[in-house]
Amino acid sequence: MIVFFDIEQEDPFFEKVQIFAAPKVLREMILYAEKWSKLTEENEHETIFLRALLNELPAFGSRLLHLEITLPSENRLQIVLNHLHDHYTHPIKMEEIALLSNLSLRTIERLFKKETGMTLVKYQQLLRIIKSLELLSTGELTISQIAYKVGYQSVQAFTNSFYAVMGYRPSAFIEL
């Protein structure tokens, strides 16, 4: 689950995008808040609850996974990002991305690397791993099912990719 807050906190925790395993109590708090009316008017009870949640986030995040994705600020890459996010389970088709973005393959690769510090393939790998972390944390699917669901052709390829990014196997994540 991705949660965005517009806050004024001085804690360095809030200065970056953070990805971490949410303990059960945090998940329940977020699910509780998800059922709210989502009206733009301020509700005193919701505000108090959200302040408590924000105050506790740095403690919840103490088990950070240290997994970061830098989003490019170059407008010409937005369509590339959208395509990668919509089709991360499929092999990257560079010709298709070039056609969508009206950029040459070389320009896409150069801009993407400059803006994110990684290649398109590495970015796709991180997207797959982030999605797998989400699926692993629910406990509803097996590692094998998750591997195929996020686009890997084998469990071994998924496990190796997961290990390369995270530094431990998916089964170790489940045990956290």
Salt bridges, closest charged atoms under 4 A:
GLU68 OE2 - LYS16 NZ 3.54
GLU74 OE2 - ARG76 NE 2.88
GLU96 OE2 - HIS83 NE2 3.70
GLU134 OE2 - LYS131 NZ 3.22
